[in-house]
């Protein structure tokens, strides 16, 4: 899971889209209508089609005495529902610790013993029990949308924060990623993870989709996240990005310039940080823009150059170093 968080630092976006809505796995699975007994805890249901099938996986398996007897964190909900007959209720619980505690099984990719997680993947029981992260997925997408209600618990005077993240890979190489922060919502609210792409070539073979009822930084036990109706929006036509942009100096210290060579007239430059959040927009005049980076934190940044019609002319990366 550390890899999927680091993947959010490799992002850029440029395309013309023809959109279609589609389910991720199938209508029943995405709408959390299909639930099966946990492979080790028969009293708990998981939001998938059973062992060996791709779907939503969770940490209910850690309720088993063989895995540390942690509390159940994911349950089937049939009262608080957005669509269909069921939704998924994710609760932040405290995993057991110590030499034989559940946390030992997940601490390599979960930074705290408090968590509530649903992630796309497959659990297999033979020949050796294993959890394979990621869902088979071969489409470029612009976004993943879902409906949620969120009741964050409060710790140290501050409410918890949930999130949904998406990472698209090909042979473990990251092509695109995005993240959506989830805050208090007493009624059904739509969240959208916008995907930003590091590469406009190559087809993904896997999607890692991750719902969490708590922040990975300061999780609070008792936070509750309801999720329902996850869908993706796809595109099937890539924009022909043909402009040449000279970016200098790169790395930058206090200022960076964009000199654009193109038959089209550039109008705007947008800058994004490593999580895909827009930092700022700058006007481009005579195909040239100079941007102050004096207040930018050191690290990797992404830029997108737009023409007057709003079409993307060029994408790229630069870094700030001091």
C-alpha positions in Angstrom: 0.0 0.0 0.0 3.0 2.3 0.5 3.5 1.9 -3.3 0.0 3.1 -4.0 0.5 6.2 -1.9 3.8 7.0 -3.5 2.1 6.5 -6.9 0.0 9.6 -6.3 3.2 11.7 -6.7 3.5 10.7 -10.4 0.6 12.5 -12.1 -0.3 14.5 -15.2 -3.4 14.9 -17.3 -4.2 15.7 -21.0 -6.9 14.3 -23.2 -10.1 15.0 -25.1 -12.8 12.8 -23.8 -15.9 11.0 -25.0 -17.5 9.8 -21.8 -19.3 6.7 -20.9 -20.5 5.4 -17.5 -19.6 1.9 -16.5 -19.4 -0.4 -13.5 -16.0 -1.4 -12.2 -16.7 -5.1 -11.7 -20.4 -5.6 -12.4 -23.6 -3.9 -11.4 -24.2 -6.1 -8.4 -20.7 -5.9 -7.0 -20.2 -2.2 -7.5 -23.5 -1.4 -5.9 -22.5 -3.7 -3.0 -25.4 -6.0 -3.6 -23.3 -9.2 -3.5 -22.0 -10.4 -0.1 -20.4 -13.7 0.8 -19.2 -15.3 4.1 -15.7 -14.4 5.0 -13.2 -17.1 4.1 -12.1 -17.5 7.8 -15.0 -15.9 9.7 -18.3 -17.4 8.8 -20.3 -15.0 11.0 -19.0 -12.1 8.9 -20.0 -11.2 5.3 -17.7 -9.5 2.9 -18.7 -7.4 -0.2 -17.7 -9.9 -2.9 -18.5 -13.1 -4.6 -16.4 -15.4 -2.4 -12.9 -16.8 -2.3 -11.0 -16.6 -5.6 -13.2 -14.0 -7.2 -12.1 -10.4 -7.9 -14.1 -7.9 -5.8 -14.1 -5.8 -2.7 -12.0 -7.1 0.1 -11.7 -6.0 3.7 -10.1 -6.9 7.1 -12.9 -9.0 8.5 -10.6 -12.0 8.0 -8.6 -10.5 10.9 -11.5 -11.3 13.3 -10.4 -15.0 13.1 -8.6 -16.3 16.2 -5.9 -17.5 13.9 -5.3 -13.9 12.8 -5.5 -12.0 16.1 -9.3 -11.7 16.8 -9.6 -8.0 15.8 -13.1 -6.4 15.6 -15.3 -6.7 12.5 -14.8 -3.5 10.4 -17.0 -4.0 7.4 -20.7 -4.9 7.4 -23.6 -5.3 5.0 -26.0 -2.4 5.4 -29.7 -2.6 4.3 -31.2 0.5 5.9 -28.9 3.3 5.0 -28.8 2.7 1.2 -28.4 5.0 -1.8 -29.3 2.5 -4.6 -30.3 -1.2 -4.7 -30.9 -3.0 -1.4 -27.5 -2.8 0.2 -24.6 -0.5 0.9 -21.2 -1.1 2.5 -20.6 0.2 6.1 -16.9 0.7 7.0 -16.0 1.3 10.6 -12.6 2.3 11.9 -11.6 -0.3 14.5 -8.5 -0.8 16.6 -6.7 -4.0 15.5 -5.1 -6.2 18.1 -1.4 -5.7 18.7 1.4 -7.6 20.4 3.3 -10.7 19.2 0.1 -12.5 18.0 -2.0 -9.5 17.1 -3.8 -8.8 13.8 -1.8 -5.7 13.2 1.3 -7.7 12.5 -0.3 -9.0 9.3 -1.0 -5.5 7.8 1.5 -3.1 9.4 3.7 -3.2 6.2 1.1 -1.2 4.4 -1.2 0.3 7.1 0.7 2.9 9.2 -1.6 2.7 12.3 -3.4 0.0 14.1 -6.7 1.9 13.7 -8.3 1.5 10.3 -11.4 0.6 8.3 -10.6 -0.5 4.8 -12.3 -1.8 1.6 -10.0 -2.4 -1.3 -10.3 -4.1 -4.7 -8.6 -7.4 -5.0 -8.8 -11.2 -4.7 -8.4 -13.6 -1.8 -7.2 -17.0 -2.7 -7.0 -20.0 -0.3 -5.0 -22.5 -2.3 -2.3 -23.6 -2.8 -1.3 -20.9 -0.2 -3.6 -18.3 1.3 -2.8 -14.9 -0.3 -4.4 -11.5 -0.8 -3.8 -10.1 -4.3 -4.3 -6.4 -4.5 -5.9 -4.8 -7.6 -8.8 -5.6 -9.9 -8.3 -6.6 -13.6 -8.9 -3.4 -15.5 -8.0 -2.4 -19.1 -9.7 1.0 -19.7 -8.5 4.5 -19.5 -10.8 6.4 -17.3 -11.2 10.1 -16.3 -12.8 9.5 -12.9 -14.4 7.2 -10.4 -17.6 8.4 -8.7 -19.4 7.0 -5.7 -22.0 7.9 -3.1 -21.2 8.2 0.6 -22.3 9.2 4.0 -19.6 9.9 6.6 -19.7 10.2 10.4 -16.2 11.0 11.5 -15.1 10.4 15.1 -13.2 13.2 16.8 -9.7 12.8 18.2 -7.4 15.5 19.7 -10.2 18.0 19.0 -10.2 17.3 15.3 -12.6 15.2 13.2 -11.3 12.2 11.3 -11.1 12.2 7.5 -11.8 9.3 5.1 -10.6 9.0 1.6 -10.9 7.1 -1.7 -7.9 6.6 -3.9 -7.4 5.0 -7.3 -4.2 3.8 -8.9 -4.1 2.4 -12.5 -1.0 0.3 -13.4 0.4 -1.8 -16.2 2.8 -4.5 -15.1 3.1 -2.6 -11.8 4.1 0.6 -13.6 1.8 3.5 -12.6 0.0 5.1 -15.5 -2.6 7.2 -13.6 -3.9 7.9 -10.1 -6.2 10.1 -8.1 -7.5 10.7 -4.5 -10.7 12.2 -2.9 -10.8 13.3 0.7 -14.0 12.4 2.5 -15.4 14.8 5.2 -18.5 14.8 7.4 -21.7 14.1 5.3 -25.0 13.3 7.1 -26.8 12.6 3.8 -25.8 10.9 0.6 -23.1 12.8 -1.1 -21.4 12.1 -4.4 -17.6 11.9 -4.4 -15.5 11.9 -7.5 -11.9 10.8 -7.8 -10.4 12.6 -10.9 -7.7 10.5 -12.5 -4.5 12.2 -13.6 -2.2 10.4 -16.0 1.5 10.1 -16.0 1.4 8.5 -19.5 -0.9 8.9 -22.4 0.3 5.6 -23.9 -0.1 2.1 -22.6 -3.2 0.3 -21.4 -3.7 -0.4 -17.7 -4.1 -4.0 -16.6 -5.0 -3.4 -13.0 -6.9 -0.8 -10.9 -6.2 -0.5 -7.2 -9.3 1.2 -5.6 -9.2 1.9 -1.9 -11.9 3.2 0.5 -10.8 4.1 4.0 -13.0 5.3 6.9 -10.1 7.1 8.5 -7.1 9.2 7.7 -3.8 7.2 7.3 -2.1 9.9 9.4 -4.3 10.4 12.4 -7.1 7.8 12.4 -9.8 7.9 15.0 -11.6 4.7 16.2 -15.4 4.8 15.6 -15.4 6.7 12.3 -18.1 5.3 10.0 -18.2 5.5 6.2 -21.1 4.2 4.1 -20.3 3.6 0.4 -22.6 2.8 -2.5 -22.9 2.9 -6.3 -19.3 3.2 -7.5 -19.0 3.9 -11.3 -16.2 5.0 -13.6 -16.3 7.5 -16.5 -14.1 6.5 -19.4 -12.6 8.1 -22.5 -11.7 6.7 -25.8 -10.0 9.4 -27.7 -6.6 10.8 -26.7 -5.8 14.4 -27.6 -2.9 14.9 -30.0 -0.5 16.9 -27.8 1.8 18.5 -30.3 3.1 21.7 -28.7 6.7 21.9 -27.7 7.5 23.6 -24.3 10.9 24.6 -23.1 10.7 24.6 -19.3 13.7 26.3 -17.5 15.4 26.3 -15.2 14.4 22.8 -14.2 14.9 22.1 -11.3 13.7 25.6 -10.3 14.5 27.5 -7.2 12.5 30.7 -7.2 11.1 31.0 -10.7 10.4 28.8 -13.7 9.6 29.8 -17.3 7.5 28.2 -20.0 8.4 29.0 -23.6 5.8 27.4 -26.0 6.4 26.6 -29.6 3.1 25.9 -31.4 0.9 27.1 -34.3 -1.8 27.5 -31.7 -1.8 30.3 -29.1 -1.5 29.2 -25.5 -3.8 30.9 -23.0 -3.2 29.3 -19.6 -0.9 27.2 -17.5 -2.1 25.2 -14.6 0.2 23.8 -12.0 -0.5 20.7 -9.9 1.2 19.3 -6.8 2.2 15.7 -6.4 -1.3 14.6 -5.2 -3.0 16.0 -8.3 -4.3 19.1 -6.5 -4.2 22.3 -8.5 -1.7 24.8 -7.0 -2.6 27.8 -9.2 -3.3 29.0 -12.7 -1.2 31.5 -14.7 -2.0 33.6 -17.8 0.2 32.8 -20.8 1.0 35.8 -23.1 2.7 35.5 -26.5 3.2 31.8 -25.7 5.4 32.6 -22.7 4.7 32.5 -19.0 7.0 33.1 -16.0 5.9 31.5 -12.7 7.3 32.3 -9.2 8.1 29.1 -7.3 9.5 30.9 -4.2 6.6 29.7 -2.1 6.5 26.2 -3.5 7.7 23.4 -1.3 10.5 21.4 -2.8 9.4 18.4 -4.8 7.7 17.3 -8.1 5.1 19.4 -9.9 3.0 18.9 -13.0 1.9 21.5 -15.6 -0.8 21.6 -18.2 -0.8 24.2 -21.0 -4.2 25.2 -22.5 -5.2 27.0 -25.7 -8.0 29.6 -25.8 -10.6 26.9 -26.4 -9.6 25.1 -23.3 -8.0 22.2 -25.0 -4.8 20.8 -23.5 -1.7 21.6 -25.6 1.0 20.1 -23.5 1.6 18.3 -20.2 4.8 17.9 -18.4 6.7 17.9 -15.1 9.2 20.1 -13.3 10.8 20.0 -9.9 11.5 22.6 -7.2 14.8 22.3 -5.4 16.7 24.5 -2.9 
